[in-house]
Amino acid sequence: MFAAERRQLILEMVRANGAVSLRELARVVQTSEVTVRRDVRALEAEGLLDRRHGGAVLPGGFTRESGFPQKSHLSTAEKTAIADLAASMVGEGEAIVVGAGTTTQELARRLARVPGLTVVTNSLLVAQALAHANRVEVVMTGGTLRGTNYALVGSGAEQSLQGLRVSRAFLSGSGLTAERGLSTSNMLSASVDRALVQAAAEVVVLADHTKLGADTMFQTVPTELITRLVTDEPPLHDERAAAELQALADQGVEVTVAGPDADAPDSPPGERRPRRDMPLPGQRRTPTGRNGGLGPQLRSASPLSDQTSASSGERARVADLRRR
């Protein structure tokens, strides 16, 4: 494929999806990430797109939301690794909330194996993934169906969450920065996600490395309310993504990175996948104004960390982002 053809295809993918990772672009155009990065720089110089952490987005500073058909084919390996690791954090008999998104849909498929689980969700896709699971109770919110991501939104959804209390919430979004936290491109989706956060004692954000540094219009979860981030391994050359992860850790977010062999086919079902926990500077700030002022605190050995470390035959690897 000639350079002009590659760049046209890259541009069409970004326009169709809003944001695309370099890995995905390289796979589609069947070339190396080095070549794709060169093409992206050239397109950025012409003002046709913007470079972001490990990928490319539409120009203008804010990424727009892609539809479900487009998002479901992006960063599939990364989402699988993140979902595998996030599922290992959920114990038997827990009550959790799971927001809408393609990564949370992958998580739901794995939660079907957790007995005695109660899942509250506004996502039809999450509910569908758990519909035939034995001993898993699914509670749907009310609301108006938003067809682009198969989620229930609006005042009905928010009101149905009032008075709810669960152990933790699993959420994804369109962008994540240390400055603003998790964000999305749709006002109604952001409002429901905020209601989900209010119902949970802890907040776990699921976001692949292409979301790091992306900033979208509506804030859903400020950084100080995020207990843990589960993400994938950023490319070695992506120093900006590493810097963003370090900035999140500096603000008290426990950053857990799925290992490169997280989706190994020979891993036993339900076994926790390799992960790396970023070193943290100390105790996080205690958020106020939700859950009666009893927001989650991050400690060097949090209850969530204790639970995940209890998986048999598994040893966590600790990595320092500063080496990047």
Salt bridges, closest charged atoms under 4 A:
GLU24 OE2 - ARG27 NH2 2.56
ASP39 OD2 - ARG6 NE 2.68
ASP39 OD1 - ARG7 NE 2.87
GLU44 OE1 - ARG51 NE 2.76
GLU65 OE2 - LYS71 NZ 3.57
GLU65 OE1 - ARG146 NH2 2.51
GLU78 OE2 - ARG23 NH1 2.63
ASP84 OD1 - ARG110 NE 2.44
ASP84 OD2 - ARG273 NE 3.67
GLU92 OE2 - ARG135 NH2 3.89
GLU94 OE1 - ARG168 NH1 3.14
GLU106 OE2 - ARG109 NH1 2.39
GLU106 OE1 - ARG110 NH1 3.03
GLU202 OE1 - ARG168 NE 3.50
ASP215 OD1 - ARG180 NH1 2.48
GLU224 OE1 - ARG285 NH2 3.96
ASP232 OD2 - ARG23 NH1 3.39
ASP232 OD2 - HIS209 ND1 2.74
GLU233 OE1 - ARG276 NH2 2.00
GLU233 OE2 - ARG324 NH2 2.17
ASP250 OD1 - ARG322 NH2 3.89
GLU254 OE2 - ARG228 NH2 2.47
ASP277 OD2 - ARG275 NE 2.99
ASP320 OD1 - ARG322 NH1 3.94
